[in-house]
Amino acid sequence: MKATVIKSTGKWYQVKSESGQIHECRLKGKFRTEGIKSTNPIVVGDRVKVEESDNTFMIIELYDRKNAIIRKSVNLSKQTHIIASNIDQAILMITINNPITTTNFIDRFLISANAFGVDVILLFNKTDLFSEKDKKIHSELKFVYSNIGYKCISISATIDDLSKVKEIMKGKINLISGHSGVGKSTLINSLKPGLNINTKEVSDSYNQGQHTTTFSELYELDFGASIIDTPGIRGFGLVEIEKNEITNYFPEFFKLKGQCKFNNCIHKNEPNCKVKQAVLQNKIAESRYFSYLSMLEEEEEKYRTTGY
C-alpha cells in the first residue's frame, strides 16, 4: 500500500493511504540501518510503502523524495535533521522582535532551500507590534530580499485578513518554518479555525519563543492547500554544500561570479572581486555578505576539524 506520512512523533508515524485511510505505523526493524544518516529517517511529506502484519502497520520502503529541507542543529555535528520532504514551497515566518529573527538565520534557511530545490516565501509576522525602529528594520529587510527575487508578505496573523497568504498557498503543499514564537501555530489556527493548536507567549527574559509544536504534522486546509507545521528551529547548520558552492546559492553573488578576476574566487581575500566591490557600493547588502562569510568560515572550520 502506498501512503503519505502526515504526522511524525519520532517512534510512530501517521500515514494517509491513496484511498484516504489513516493508519498508525512503525518502521520495520532493519529500516533505520539502510543508508539513512539523518536523525529522522522518515519525515512528514514522505511517500512510503506500508504493509500490514498481525493487525500492525509497518513502513517497509521509502520512495524517492522530490526535495527536502535539511539542516544540522550544531555547526560541526555530523548528524542531519530533515525538516520535511516533497514540498511545493516553504514559508519562512520572520519576526523583527518578540522574538528576533536574525538575517544570518534567514540566509541560512534560504541557501539550504535553494540548494535542495525548494522555493521560499518570506512572511513577516506581528506587524501590529512594530515600534518605529521595528518598522525601519522591516522596510530594510523587505527591500533587500525582494530585490534579489524573494516574495515578501507582511501580516499580523491575529488580526489581518489572510487572503494574500491563502492565495500563495492554494494548490500547494506548504512547509511553515521559523523560530519558536514567530506565530506558526497562530497562523495555522487562523487559516483553519477549529484546530486549536496550542500557542504560548514569547519569554520576556530571553526574547525567545517557547516550543508549542513538538512534532511535525500535515494539515489539509479547506481552500485547497496543505500545510506542514514543524517545531521551531533555533540553529540552522548547512548540509551537503561545499565551500566553493555556497556562493552559487546567493543569487546576487552568482550574477557577478563570472566577472571576478579569478574563476575560483570565493569573495573573501582575492583581489578584483566584483562581489566585494558590490558590497562596498551598497549594491549587495552587507548583512548578506556577513552571512556568507559566516557560512564560509563554518565550512573551513569543519575541514580543519574533520579533514573533509
C-alpha positions in Angstrom: 0.0 0.0 0.0 1.3 3.4 -1.0 0.8 6.3 1.5 2.0 9.7 2.6 3.4 10.5 6.0 1.2 13.2 7.6 2.5 13.1 11.2 5.7 12.1 12.9 6.2 11.7 16.6 9.6 10.1 16.4 8.6 6.5 17.0 5.1 6.4 15.5 4.1 7.7 12.1 0.6 8.5 10.9 0.1 7.9 7.2 -2.7 8.5 4.7 -3.2 5.9 2.0 -4.1 6.7 -1.6 -7.6 5.7 -0.8 -7.8 8.3 2.1 -7.5 5.8 5.0 -5.4 6.9 8.1 -3.1 4.4 9.7 -0.7 4.4 12.7 2.6 2.9 11.6 6.1 2.0 12.9 9.3 1.4 11.0 10.3 -2.1 10.1 13.2 -3.1 12.4 16.1 -3.1 9.9 14.8 0.1 8.2 17.0 2.5 10.2 20.3 1.0 9.2 19.8 1.0 5.4 21.9 4.0 4.4 20.0 6.6 6.5 22.3 9.2 8.1 19.7 11.6 9.4 18.3 11.6 13.0 14.9 11.1 11.5 14.8 8.6 8.6 11.1 9.2 7.8 9.6 12.7 7.8 6.2 14.3 7.1 5.7 14.6 3.4 7.5 11.3 2.6 5.8 8.8 0.3 6.2 5.3 1.7 5.2 1.7 1.2 3.2 0.2 4.1 2.4 -3.4 4.8 0.0 -4.9 7.4 1.0 -7.9 9.5 -0.8 -9.2 12.6 -3.0 -6.0 12.8 0.1 -3.8 12.8 1.1 -1.4 10.0 4.8 -1.2 9.2 6.6 1.2 6.9 8.8 -1.0 4.8 10.1 1.3 2.0 10.7 5.0 1.4 10.2 6.2 -2.2 12.5 8.8 -3.7 12.0 12.4 -2.5 11.3 15.3 -4.8 13.1 17.6 -2.4 13.6 18.2 1.3 14.7 20.9 3.7 17.7 19.6 5.7 19.8 21.1 8.5 22.4 20.5 11.1 21.4 21.8 14.5 25.0 22.1 15.6 27.5 23.6 13.2 30.1 20.8 13.4 27.7 17.9 14.0 27.8 15.0 11.6 24.1 14.3 12.2 21.5 15.9 10.0 17.8 16.6 10.6 15.3 16.6 7.8 12.5 19.1 8.4 10.1 17.9 5.7 10.0 16.5 2.2 8.1 16.6 -1.1 7.0 20.2 -0.5 6.0 22.7 -3.2 7.2 25.8 -1.3 8.5 26.8 2.1 7.1 29.8 4.0 9.6 31.2 6.4 8.0 33.2 9.2 10.0 36.1 10.4 9.5 38.5 13.3 11.5 41.7 13.8 11.1 41.4 17.6 9.4 39.0 20.0 11.5 37.0 19.1 14.2 38.4 16.8 14.8 36.6 13.6 18.4 37.3 12.5 19.5 37.8 8.9 22.0 35.1 9.4 19.2 32.6 10.2 17.1 33.8 7.2 20.0 33.5 4.9 21.0 30.0 6.1 17.4 28.8 5.5 17.3 30.4 2.1 20.6 28.9 1.0 19.7 25.4 2.2 16.3 25.6 0.5 17.9 26.9 -2.7 20.4 24.0 -2.7 17.7 21.4 -2.3 15.4 23.0 -4.9 12.7 24.5 -2.7 11.1 27.9 -3.3 10.7 30.2 -0.3 8.2 32.9 0.6 9.2 35.3 3.4 6.3 36.0 5.7 6.9 38.9 8.2 4.5 38.5 11.1 3.4 40.6 14.1 3.3 43.8 12.2 0.8 45.1 14.8 3.6 45.1 17.4 6.1 47.1 15.4 7.8 50.0 17.1 9.2 52.8 14.8 12.6 51.1 14.9 11.0 47.8 14.0 9.2 49.4 11.1 12.5 50.7 9.7 14.2 47.3 10.1 11.2 45.6 8.4 11.3 48.0 5.5 15.0 47.5 5.0 14.7 43.7 5.1 11.8 43.6 2.6 13.9 45.8 0.3 16.9 43.6 0.5 15.1 40.3 -0.1 12.5 41.5 -2.7 15.4 42.9 -4.7 17.1 39.5 -5.0 13.9 37.8 -6.1 12.1 36.6 -2.9 8.4 37.3 -2.4 7.8 39.1 0.9 4.4 39.4 2.6 3.7 41.2 5.9 0.9 40.3 8.2 -0.4 40.2 11.7 -1.7 36.6 11.9 -4.0 37.5 14.8 -6.0 40.4 13.3 -5.4 40.6 9.5 -7.3 39.3 6.6 -5.2 36.4 5.4 -6.4 36.3 1.8 -2.9 37.1 0.4 -1.4 34.2 2.3 -4.2 31.8 1.2 -3.6 32.8 -2.4 0.1 31.9 -2.4 -0.6 28.7 -0.6 -3.5 27.5 -2.7 -2.9 24.2 -4.6 0.4 23.6 -2.9 2.0 21.6 -0.1 3.5 24.4 2.1 6.1 24.0 4.8 5.7 26.6 7.6 9.0 27.2 9.4 10.8 29.6 11.6 11.9 30.2 15.2 9.7 29.2 18.1 7.4 32.1 18.9 7.1 33.7 15.4 3.4 32.6 15.2 3.3 29.5 13.1 0.6 27.8 15.2 -1.4 31.1 15.4 -1.3 31.4 11.7 -2.5 27.8 11.1 -5.3 28.3 13.7 -6.3 31.4 11.8 -6.2 29.6 8.4 -8.2 26.7 9.8 -10.3 27.6 12.7 -11.2 24.7 15.0 -7.7 23.1 15.0 -6.9 24.8 18.4 -3.2 24.2 18.1 -1.5 25.3 21.4 0.2 28.7 21.4 2.4 30.4 24.0 3.7 33.9 24.7 7.3 34.7 24.0 9.6 34.6 27.0 10.2 38.2 28.3 13.5 37.1 29.9 15.2 35.8 26.7 13.0 37.2 23.9 12.7 33.7 22.6 9.7 31.6 21.7 8.6 28.6 23.6 8.1 25.3 21.7 4.4 24.6 21.3 4.6 22.3 18.3 6.6 19.2 19.4 6.3 17.2 16.3 5.6 17.7 12.6 2.2 17.3 11.1 0.5 17.9 7.8 -2.9 19.6 7.7 -5.3 19.9 4.8 -7.0 23.3 4.5 -10.4 24.0 3.1 -9.2 26.5 0.5 -7.3 23.8 -1.4 -3.9 23.9 0.2 -1.9 21.7 2.6 0.4 22.9 5.3 3.2 21.2 7.2 3.6 22.6 10.7 7.1 21.9 12.3 8.7 22.5 15.7 10.5 25.9 16.0 14.2 26.0 14.9 16.9 27.9 16.7 20.0 27.0 14.7 20.5 26.1 11.0 23.7 24.5 10.0 24.3 23.8 6.3 24.3 20.3 4.9 25.9 18.8 1.8 27.1 22.2 0.5 30.8 22.5 -0.4 32.7 25.7 0.5 33.1 26.7 -3.2 29.4 26.1 -3.9 28.0 28.4 -1.3 28.3 31.5 -3.5 26.1 29.8 -6.1 23.1 29.9 -3.8 23.3 33.7 -3.3 21.5 34.9 -6.4 23.1 38.4 -6.3 26.6 36.8 -5.8 26.1 34.3 -8.6 25.3 37.1 -11.1 28.7 38.6 -10.5 30.7 35.5 -10.2 31.9 35.4 -13.8 33.2 39.0 -13.5 35.7 38.3 -10.8 39.4 38.2 -11.7 39.8 34.6 -10.7 37.4 31.8 -11.8 37.6 30.2 -8.3 37.1 33.4 -6.4 35.4 32.8 -3.1 34.9 36.6 -2.5 37.0 36.7 0.7 40.6 37.8 0.2 41.0 37.8 -3.6 41.9 41.0 -5.5 39.5 42.5 -8.1 36.5 40.7 -6.6 33.2 42.1 -8.1 31.2 40.8 -5.1 33.2 42.7 -2.6 33.1 45.8 -4.8 29.3 45.5 -4.9 29.2 45.3 -1.1 31.3 48.5 -0.8 29.0 50.2 -3.4 25.8 49.1 -1.4 24.7 47.0 -4.4 24.8 43.9 -2.2 23.5 44.1 1.4 26.3 44.0 4.0 24.2 41.6 6.1 24.0 39.1 3.2 27.8 39.3 2.8 28.4 38.7 6.5 26.1 35.8 6.4 28.1 34.4 3.5 31.4 34.8 5.4 30.0 33.0 8.5 28.9 30.0 6.3 32.3 30.0 4.6 34.2 30.1 7.9 32.0 27.3 9.2 32.9 25.1 6.3 36.6 26.0 6.7 36.4 25.1 10.4 34.7 21.8 9.6 37.5 21.0 7.1 40.2 21.8 9.7 38.5 19.7 12.3 37.4 16.7 10.3 39.6 16.8 7.1 36.6 16.8 4.8 
